[in-house]
Amino acid sequence: DGDGMPNEKEYVSDTDPFAATSSFRITLLTVDTNVLVRLVSCSTQRVYDLTYSGGALGGTAQWPGVVNQTNMVGTGSVMVLRDTAPASSSRFYRVTVRIP
């Protein structure tokens, strides 16, 4: 469908591999006193995890889950995950989607 997502990943994210407008994506990252991550195309048949890394990225990076933001069942539409207690230092965020 030309959206750049392989069919295997479309299956895991429960999006339509024949529609370019159907893909799992992060549409907004807001950093304030909280970090908000807005996702679209969240399926009620999938589970989402917001994780972070406080160190360098690479093969040894640790990705613990953000408190109360793992095993989140999709809403069927837009979904917002939040880190309400980000560290004062830099963090990298990652969202994963999986089949329960």
N, C-alpha and C positions, 0 to 999 in steps of 0.2 A: 504493500500500500504506500510505500515511499516515505514512511515516517521515521525511518532509521532504527526502528526497534525490531530485532529478530522475532520470528514467530514463536519461538520457545519462550521468550520473555513476555510476549503478548499473552500467551497462555497462562503463565504464572501470575501476571498482573490482571488477568481476566478482562482484557481489552480486545477489540475486534481487529484481527489481523488484515481485514479487507477494507478498513476505513482509516484513512490517514489522520482524521481528527480524533480518533479513539486511541489514546496512549496515556500511560501513567506518567505524570510529570509534576514537578514542583513549580508552582507559579509565583510564589512570593516567599521571601525570607525577610522578616523584619527583626531587627536587633534594637532593643530598647532595654528596659529593666528585665524584660522577658525576651526570649527568642521565639518567634512564631514562624512555623513552616506550613504553608498552605499547599495542599495537594488537590489535584482534580482527577476525575475518573476513578474514584475509590469504590471498589466493589464490596458489597455486603457479604460476598463469598470469600473474601480474603482478609488477612491480618497484616497490620502495619507496625513497624518498629522505628522509633527515632533513636539513633545512637550518635555518639560523639567521640572524637579523639582530641585529647588535649596536647598531644605531642606531635612529633613529625609524622607525616604521612609516609607510607611505605609498607614493606612486608612485615615489619614487626609492630605496626601500629595496633593499639588496643582500641576496641570499639564497644565500650559498655553502653547499656541502655540508659536513656534519660528516665529519671524517676517518674513512674506513672504514665509513661508514654511508649510502652511496649505491649505487644499482644492486643493492639487496638483493632477492633473489628471495624471494617469499612462502613461508611455511612450511605453509600450509594450515590454520592455527589461530592461536593467540596468538603474537605476535612482539614482541620487545623490541629497540628501537634505543637506542643509548646514546652520549652525549657524555662521553668519559672525560677530556677536558681543557677543561672550560668556563672561559671567561675569568672573572676576578674581578668584572667588571662585568655588568650585566643583559644577558640574551639572550632573544630571542623565538624560538620554534621552530615549524617547519612540517613536516608530513609530506605528501609527494605520492605518488600512486600512478599508474602508467602501464602501458600495454600495451607489452611488449618488441618 
